[in-house]
């Protein structure tokens, strides 16, 4: 079973990979394999974000229409700063 820390780390890793691919495609725009990988990672990122937010609530206020993110404890309150 994946806990909040592991799920968040997976999400951060996929987001980092997406950003890295974004930078790569700035100079290699015709690389079709990279574009396919980017789309695969985008879908994976969306799935991980949806899974995280269903289990633990929204990560940002942009993903929260009811402002419930402000009602949950901040990461350092429960985990001693380890998020």
N, CA, C and O atoms as a printed pandas DataFrame, in Angstrom:
     atom_number atom_name residue_name chain_id  residue_number  x_coord  y_coord  z_coord
0              1         N          UNK        A               1    0.838   -1.196    0.000
1              2        CA          UNK        A               1    0.000    0.000    0.000
2              3         C          UNK        A               1    0.881    1.256    0.000
3              4         O          UNK        A               1    1.879    1.333    0.715
4              5         N          UNK        A               2    0.500    2.197   -0.788
5              6        CA          UNK        A               2    1.270    3.429   -0.911
6              7         C          UNK        A               2    0.747    4.446    0.096
7              8         O          UNK        A               2   -0.453    4.714    0.148
8              9         N          UNK        A               3    1.647    5.011    0.892
9             10        CA          UNK        A               3    1.231    6.052    1.830
10            11         C          UNK        A               3    1.408    7.424    1.201
11            12         O          UNK        A               3    1.891    7.555    0.076
12            13         N          UNK        A               4    1.013    8.430    1.940
13            14        CA          UNK        A               4    1.029    9.797    1.405
14            15         C          UNK        A               4    2.416   10.243    0.968
15            16         O          UNK        A               4    2.564   10.904   -0.059
16            17         N          UNK        A               5    3.444    9.880    1.751
17            18        CA          UNK        A               5    4.807   10.297    1.420
18            19         C          UNK        A               5    5.271    9.665    0.110
19            20         O          UNK        A               5    5.816   10.351   -0.754
20            21         N          UNK        A               6    5.053    8.353   -0.037
21            22        CA          UNK        A               6    5.475    7.669   -1.265
22            23         C          UNK        A               6    4.712    8.166   -2.479
23            24         O          UNK        A               6    5.294    8.361   -3.546
24            25         N          UNK        A               7    3.423    8.371   -2.323
25            26        CA          UNK        A               7    2.611    8.852   -3.430
26            27         C          UNK        A               7    3.045   10.247   -3.853
27            28         O          UNK        A               7    3.121   10.546   -5.045
28            29         N          UNK        A               8    3.328   11.096   -2.877
29            30        CA          UNK        A               8    3.773   12.452   -3.201
30            31         C          UNK        A               8    5.153   12.429   -3.876
31            32         O          UNK        A               8    5.408   13.220   -4.785
32            33         N          UNK        A               9    6.025   11.544   -3.445
33            34        CA          UNK        A               9    7.352   11.440   -4.067
34            35         C          UNK        A               9    7.240   10.945   -5.504
35            36         O          UNK        A               9    7.965   11.421   -6.377
36            37         N          UNK        A              10    6.341    9.996   -5.762
37            38        CA          UNK        A              10    6.129    9.535   -7.135
38            39         C          UNK        A              10    5.602   10.666   -8.001
39            40         O          UNK        A              10    6.034   10.839   -9.140
40            41         N          UNK        A              11    4.671   11.429   -7.459
41            42        CA          UNK        A              11    4.114   12.559   -8.198
42            43         C          UNK        A              11    5.196   13.596   -8.500
43            44         O          UNK        A              11    5.267   14.112   -9.616
44            45         N          UNK        A              12    6.028   13.897   -7.525
45            46        CA          UNK        A              12    7.105   14.864   -7.736
46            47         C          UNK        A              12    8.097   14.364   -8.783
47            48         O          UNK        A              12    8.591   15.153   -9.588
48            49         N          UNK        A              13    8.394   13.068   -8.782
49            50        CA          UNK        A              13    9.333   12.506   -9.751
50            51         C          UNK        A              13    8.784   12.615  -11.167
51            52         O          UNK        A              13    9.517   12.962  -12.094
52            53         N          UNK        A              14    7.500   12.321  -11.338
53            54        CA          UNK        A              14    6.894   12.417  -12.668
54            55         C          UNK        A              14    6.848   13.870  -13.115
55            56         O          UNK        A              14    7.116   14.163  -14.280
56            57         N          UNK        A              15    6.517   14.775  -12.219
57            58        CA          UNK        A              15    6.502   16.199  -12.576
58            59         C          UNK        A              15    7.893   16.687  -12.970
59            60         O          UNK        A              15    8.036   17.469  -13.909
60            61         N          UNK        A              16    8.917   16.225  -12.251
61            62        CA          UNK        A              16   10.287   16.599  -12.595
62            63         C          UNK        A              16   10.650   16.081  -13.984
63            64         O          UNK        A              16   11.243   16.804  -14.785
64            65         N          UNK        A              17   10.292   14.823  -14.268
65            66        CA          UNK        A              17   10.580   14.246  -15.579
66            67         C          UNK        A              17    9.865   15.022  -16.683
67            68         O          UNK        A              17   10.429   15.252  -17.752
68            69         N          UNK        A              18    8.628   15.421  -16.420
69            70        CA          UNK        A              18    7.896   16.223  -17.405
70            71         C          UNK        A              18    8.578   17.557  -17.663
71            72         O          UNK        A              18    8.687   17.992  -18.809
72            73         N          UNK        A              19    9.030   18.198  -16.614
73            74        CA          UNK        A              19    9.715   19.484  -16.784
74            75         C          UNK        A              19   11.019   19.301  -17.557
75            76         O          UNK        A              19   11.352   20.112  -18.421
76            77         N          UNK        A              20   11.752   18.239  -17.246
77            78        CA          UNK        A              20   13.004   17.964  -17.936
78            79         C          UNK        A              20   12.751   17.707  -19.423
79            80         O          UNK        A              20   13.495   18.196  -20.273
80            81         N          UNK        A              21   11.709   16.947  -19.736
81            82        CA          UNK        A              21   11.358   16.706  -21.134
82            83         C          UNK        A              21   10.911   17.991  -21.825
83            84         O          UNK        A              21   11.194   18.203  -23.005
84            85         N          UNK        A              22   10.219   18.834  -21.090
85            86        CA          UNK        A              22    9.810   20.130  -21.640
86            87         C          UNK        A              22   11.037   20.940  -22.063
87            88         O          UNK        A              22   11.062   21.519  -23.149
88            89         N          UNK        A              23   12.032   20.975  -21.214
89            90        CA          UNK        A              23   13.259   21.704  -21.538
90            91         C          UNK        A              23   13.975   21.075  -22.735
91            92         O          UNK        A              23   14.501   21.785  -23.592
92            93         N          UNK        A              24   13.990   19.754  -22.788
93            94        CA          UNK        A              24   14.629   19.046  -23.903
94            95         C          UNK        A              24   13.930   19.364  -25.218
95            96         O          UNK        A              24   14.587   19.586  -26.236
96            97         N          UNK        A              25   12.598   19.386  -25.200
97            98        CA          UNK        A              25   11.874   19.632  -26.449
98            99         C          UNK        A              25   12.013   21.076  -26.930
99           100         O          UNK        A              25   11.715   21.371  -28.087
100          101         N          UNK        A              26   12.458   21.970  -26.060
101          102        CA          UNK        A              26   12.740   23.337  -26.512
102          103         C          UNK        A              26   13.817   23.351  -27.599
103          104         O          UNK        A              26   13.786   24.195  -28.495
104          105         N          UNK        A              27   14.759   22.427  -27.521
105          106        CA          UNK        A              27   15.843   22.382  -28.504
106          107         C          UNK        A              27   15.741   21.184  -29.439
107          108         O          UNK        A              27   16.474   21.113  -30.425
108          109         N          UNK        A              28   14.856   20.251  -29.154
109          110        CA          UNK        A              28   14.691   19.052  -29.980
110          111         C          UNK        A              28   13.200   18.850  -30.272
111          112         O          UNK        A              28   12.635   17.801  -29.962
112          113         N          UNK        A              29   12.585   19.845  -30.859
113          114        CA          UNK        A              29   11.143   19.845  -31.063
114          115         C          UNK        A              29   10.619   18.766  -31.993
115          116         O          UNK        A              29    9.429   18.454  -31.955
116          117         N          UNK        A              30   11.464   18.194  -32.816
117          118        CA          UNK        A              30   11.012   17.189  -33.784
118          119         C          UNK        A              30   11.193   15.757  -33.286
119          120         O          UNK        A              30   10.974   14.811  -34.043
120          121         N          UNK        A              31   11.580   15.589  -32.051
121          122        CA          UNK        A              31   11.808   14.255  -31.492
122          123         C          UNK        A              31   10.462   13.630  -31.121
123          124         O          UNK        A              31    9.897   13.925  -30.068
124          125         N          UNK        A              32    9.962   12.768  -31.994
125          126        CA          UNK        A              32    8.631   12.170  -31.803
126          127         C          UNK        A              32    8.583   11.233  -30.595
127          128         O          UNK        A              32    7.562   11.161  -29.912
128          129         N          UNK        A              33    9.660   10.525  -30.330
129          130        CA          UNK        A              33    9.680    9.617  -29.175
130          131         C          UNK        A              33    9.539   10.393  -27.864
131          132         O          UNK        A              33    8.863    9.948  -26.936
132          133         N          UNK        A              34   10.175   11.537  -27.805
133          134        CA          UNK        A              34   10.071   12.367  -26.606
134          135         C          UNK        A              34    8.655   12.887  -26.434
135          136         O          UNK        A              34    8.149   12.955  -25.314
136          137         N          UNK        A              35    8.022   13.247  -27.516
137          138        CA          UNK        A              35    6.629   13.717  -27.446
138          139         C          UNK        A              35    5.704   12.614  -26.945
139          140         O          UNK        A              35    4.802   12.873  -26.149
140          141         N          UNK        A              36    5.926   11.377  -27.409
141          142        CA          UNK        A              36    5.123   10.244  -26.938
142          143         C          UNK        A              36    5.352   10.006  -25.447
143          144         O          UNK        A              36    4.406    9.783  -24.692
144          145         N          UNK        A              37    6.609   10.055  -25.036
145          146        CA          UNK        A              37    6.931    9.872  -23.622
146          147         C          UNK        A              37    6.306   10.970  -22.771
147          148         O          UNK        A              37    5.819   10.710  -21.671
148          149         N          UNK        A              38    6.323   12.191  -23.281
149          150        CA          UNK        A              38    5.719   13.313  -22.559
150          151         C          UNK        A              38    4.234   13.076  -22.347
151          152         O          UNK        A              38    3.724   13.316  -21.252
152          153         N          UNK        A              39    3.534   12.614  -23.362
153          154        CA          UNK        A              39    2.101   12.344  -23.217
154          155         C          UNK        A              39    1.836   11.219  -22.233
155          156         O          UNK        A              39    0.882   11.282  -21.458
156          157         N          UNK        A              40    2.670   10.196  -22.258
157          158        CA          UNK        A              40    2.537    9.094  -21.304
158          159         C          UNK        A              40    2.734    9.597  -19.875
159          160         O          UNK        A              40    1.966    9.253  -18.977
160          161         N          UNK        A              41    3.758   10.402  -19.674
161          162        CA          UNK        A              41    4.023   10.939  -18.338
162          163         C          UNK        A              41    2.931   11.917  -17.900
163          164         O          UNK        A              41    2.601   11.982  -16.715
164          165         N          UNK        A              42    2.372   12.673  -18.838
165          166        CA          UNK        A              42    1.270   13.584  -18.494
166          167         C          UNK        A              42    0.069   12.822  -17.966
167          168         O          UNK        A              42   -0.545   13.214  -16.974
168          169         N          UNK        A              43   -0.260   11.724  -18.642
169          170        CA          UNK        A              43   -1.382   10.895  -18.176
170          171         C          UNK        A              43   -1.080   10.304  -16.808
171          172         O          UNK        A              43   -1.944   10.282  -15.931
172          173         N          UNK        A              44    0.151    9.822  -16.625
173          174        CA          UNK        A              44    0.556    9.253  -15.340
174          175         C          UNK        A              44    0.490   10.317  -14.249
175          176         O          UNK        A              44    0.034   10.038  -13.140
176          177         N          UNK        A              45    0.937   11.525  -14.549
177          178        CA          UNK        A              45    0.895   12.616  -13.584
178          179         C          UNK        A              45   -0.545   12.936  -13.198
179          180         O          UNK        A              45   -0.845   13.127  -12.020
180          181         N          UNK        A              46   -1.434   12.996  -14.183
181          182        CA          UNK        A              46   -2.844   13.266  -13.902
182          183         C          UNK        A              46   -3.455   12.184  -13.019
183          184         O          UNK        A              46   -4.221   12.484  -12.104
184          185         N          UNK        A              47   -3.111   10.917  -13.296
185          186        CA          UNK        A              47   -3.624    9.806  -12.491
186          187         C          UNK        A              47   -3.102    9.872  -11.059
187          188         O          UNK        A              47   -3.861    9.682  -10.109
188          189         N          UNK        A              48   -1.813   10.141  -10.908
189          190        CA          UNK        A              48   -1.228   10.230   -9.565
190          191         C          UNK        A              48   -1.827   11.396   -8.781
191          192         O          UNK        A              48   -2.122   11.268   -7.593
192          193         N          UNK        A              49   -2.002   12.530   -9.455
193          194        CA          UNK        A              49   -2.591   13.689   -8.789
194          195         C          UNK        A              49   -4.020   13.394   -8.357
195          196         O          UNK        A              49   -4.422   13.733   -7.244
196          197         N          UNK        A              50   -4.776   12.768   -9.233
197          198        CA          UNK        A              50   -6.157   12.423   -8.900
198          199         C          UNK        A              50   -6.202   11.450   -7.727
199          200         O          UNK        A              50   -7.012   11.610   -6.813
200          201         N          UNK        A              51   -5.328   10.437   -7.752
201          202        CA          UNK        A              51   -5.265    9.468   -6.654
202          203         C          UNK        A              51   -4.908   10.155   -5.341
203          204         O          UNK        A              51   -5.531    9.902   -4.310
204          205         N          UNK        A              52   -3.898   11.026   -5.387
205          206        CA          UNK        A              52   -3.479   11.719   -4.175
206          207         C          UNK        A              52   -4.615   12.579   -3.621
207          208         O          UNK        A              52   -4.913   12.531   -2.427
208          209         N          UNK        A              53   -5.237   13.352   -4.481
209          210        CA          UNK        A              53   -6.276   14.269   -4.021
210          211         C          UNK        A              53   -7.530   13.534   -3.552
211          212         O          UNK        A              53   -8.234   14.027   -2.671
212          213         N          UNK        A              54   -7.819   12.382   -4.115
213          214        CA          UNK        A              54   -8.953   11.582   -3.632
214          215         C          UNK        A              54   -8.682   11.048   -2.234
215          216         O          UNK        A              54   -9.590   10.987   -1.404
216          217         N          UNK        A              55   -7.436   10.659   -1.968
217          218        CA          UNK        A              55   -7.088   10.074   -0.677
218          219         C          UNK        A              55   -6.797   11.121    0.389
219          220         O          UNK        A              55   -7.206   10.961    1.539
220          221         N          UNK        A              56   -6.085   12.203    0.018
221          222        CA          UNK        A              56   -5.544   13.117    1.019
222          223         C          UNK        A              56   -5.999   14.564    0.874
223          224         O          UNK        A              56   -5.656   15.396    1.713
224          225         N          UNK        A              57   -6.756   14.882   -0.157
225          226        CA          UNK        A              57   -7.196   16.256   -0.363
226          227         C          UNK        A              57   -6.312   16.969   -1.362
227          228         O          UNK        A              57   -5.275   16.443   -1.765
228          229         N          UNK        A              58   -6.714   18.163   -1.763
229          230        CA          UNK        A              58   -5.990   18.899   -2.802
230          231         C          UNK        A              58   -4.596   19.341   -2.348
231          232         O          UNK        A              58   -4.374   19.652   -1.178
232          233         N          UNK        A              59   -3.671   19.358   -3.301
233          234        CA          UNK        A              59   -2.307   19.816   -3.022
234          235         C          UNK        A              59   -2.190   21.329   -3.073
235          236         O          UNK        A              59   -1.360   21.916   -2.378
236          237         N          UNK        A              60   -3.017   21.961   -3.894
237          238        CA          UNK        A              60   -2.963   23.412   -4.022
238          239         C          UNK        A              60   -4.367   23.983   -3.999
239          240         O          UNK        A              60   -5.352   23.267   -4.180
240          241         N          UNK        A              61   -4.438   25.254   -3.779
241          242        CA          UNK        A              61   -5.742   25.913   -3.772
242          243         C          UNK        A              61   -6.344   25.959   -5.174
243          244         O          UNK        A              61   -7.558   26.105   -5.320
244          245         N          UNK        A              62   -5.513   25.836   -6.202
245          246        CA          UNK        A              62   -6.009   25.860   -7.575
246          247         C          UNK        A              62   -6.856   24.630   -7.894
247          248         O          UNK        A              62   -7.687   24.667   -8.802
248          249         N          UNK        A              63   -6.652   23.551   -7.158
249          250        CA          UNK        A              63   -7.384   22.314   -7.398
250          251         C          UNK        A              63   -8.544   22.146   -6.424
251          252         O          UNK        A              63   -9.121   21.062   -6.332
252          253         N          UNK        A              64   -8.886   23.189   -5.707
253          254        CA          UNK        A              64   -9.868   23.070   -4.637
254          255         C          UNK        A              64  -10.891   24.183   -4.734
255          256         O          UNK        A              64  -10.580   25.350   -4.494
256          257         N          UNK        A              65  -12.111   23.818   -5.087
257          258        CA          UNK        A              65  -13.161   24.822   -5.229
258          259         C          UNK        A              65  -13.739   25.255   -3.884
259          260         O          UNK        A              65  -14.244   26.371   -3.759
260          261         N          UNK        A              66  -13.669   24.385   -2.878
261          262        CA          UNK        A              66  -14.303   24.668   -1.589
262          263         C          UNK        A              66  -13.330   25.138   -0.509
263          264         O          UNK        A              66  -13.733   25.331    0.638
264          265         N          UNK        A              67  -12.075   25.321   -0.855
265          266        CA          UNK        A              67  -11.035   25.762    0.090
266          267         C          UNK        A              67  -10.813   24.771    1.230
267          268         O          UNK        A              67  -10.435   25.174    2.330
268          269         N          UNK        A              68  -11.039   23.491    0.985
269          270        CA          UNK        A              68  -10.798   22.502    2.036
270          271         C          UNK        A              68   -9.311   22.323    2.314
271          272         O          UNK        A              68   -8.931   21.822    3.373
272          273         N          UNK        A              69   -8.461   22.733    1.359
273          274        CA          UNK        A              69   -7.020   22.608    1.586
274          275         C          UNK        A              69   -6.593   23.419    2.798
275          276         O          UNK        A              69   -5.643   23.047    3.487
276          277         N          UNK        A              70   -7.277   24.518    3.066
277          278        CA          UNK        A              70   -6.912   25.381    4.187
278          279         C          UNK        A              70   -7.347   24.787    5.526
279          280         O          UNK        A              70   -6.868   25.216    6.576
280          281         N          UNK        A              71   -8.241   23.812    5.499
281          282        CA          UNK        A              71   -8.728   23.198    6.725
282          283         C          UNK        A              71   -7.882   22.018    7.175
283          284         O          UNK        A              71   -7.984   21.593    8.326
284          285         N          UNK        A              72   -7.051   21.483    6.294
285          286        CA          UNK        A              72   -6.206   20.347    6.643
286          287         C          UNK        A              72   -4.904   20.852    7.262
287          288         O          UNK        A              72   -4.468   21.965    6.967
288          289         N          UNK        A              73   -4.278   20.034    8.123
289          290        CA          UNK        A              73   -3.013   20.458    8.733
290          291         C          UNK        A              73   -1.914   20.592    7.680
291          292         O          UNK        A              73   -1.878   19.839    6.707
292          293         N          UNK        A              74   -1.037   21.539    7.882
293          294        CA          UNK        A              74    0.100   21.676    6.992
294          295         C          UNK        A              74    1.048   20.491    7.210
295          296         O          UNK        A              74    1.044   19.897    8.288
296          297         N          UNK        A              75    1.859   20.139    6.207
297          298        CA          UNK        A              75    2.703   18.941    6.326
298          299         C          UNK        A              75    3.606   18.945    7.544
299          300         O          UNK        A              75    3.817   17.891    8.144
300          301         N          UNK        A              76    4.145   20.085    7.930
301          302        CA          UNK        A              76    5.078   20.128    9.044
302          303         C          UNK        A              76    4.376   19.964   10.399
303          304         O          UNK        A              76    5.036   19.702   11.404
304          305         N          UNK        A              77    3.066   20.113   10.436
305          306        CA          UNK        A              77    2.335   19.932   11.682
306          307         C          UNK        A              77    2.293   18.458   12.053
307          308         O          UNK        A              77    2.502   18.109   13.215
308          309         N          UNK        A              78    2.029   17.593   11.093
309          310        CA          UNK        A              78    1.908   16.152   11.357
310          311         C          UNK        A              78    3.211   15.395   11.231
311          312         O          UNK        A              78    3.401   14.384   11.907
312          313         N          UNK        A              79    4.099   15.850   10.399
313          314        CA          UNK        A              79    5.260   15.044   10.048
314          315         C          UNK        A              79    6.587   15.651   10.481
315          316         O          UNK        A              79    7.640   15.104   10.151
316          317         N          UNK        A              80    6.572   16.721   11.182
317          318        CA          UNK        A              80    7.819   17.336   11.579
318          319         C          UNK        A              80    8.604   17.890   10.403
319          320         O          UNK        A              80    9.835   17.900   10.424
320          321         N          UNK        A              81    7.908   18.346    9.390
321          322        CA          UNK        A              81    8.577   18.942    8.242
322          323         C          UNK        A              81    8.904   17.953    7.147
323          324         O          UNK        A              81    9.427   18.349    6.105
324          325         N          UNK        A              82    8.612   16.666    7.349
325          326        CA          UNK        A              82    8.921   15.659    6.351
326          327         C          UNK        A              82    7.707   15.429    5.471
327          328         O          UNK        A              82    6.749   14.774    5.882
328          329         N          UNK        A              83    7.747   15.956    4.283
329          330        CA          UNK        A              83    6.640   15.752    3.353
330          331         C          UNK        A              83    7.187   15.184    2.124
331          332         O          UNK        A              83    6.441   14.920    1.181
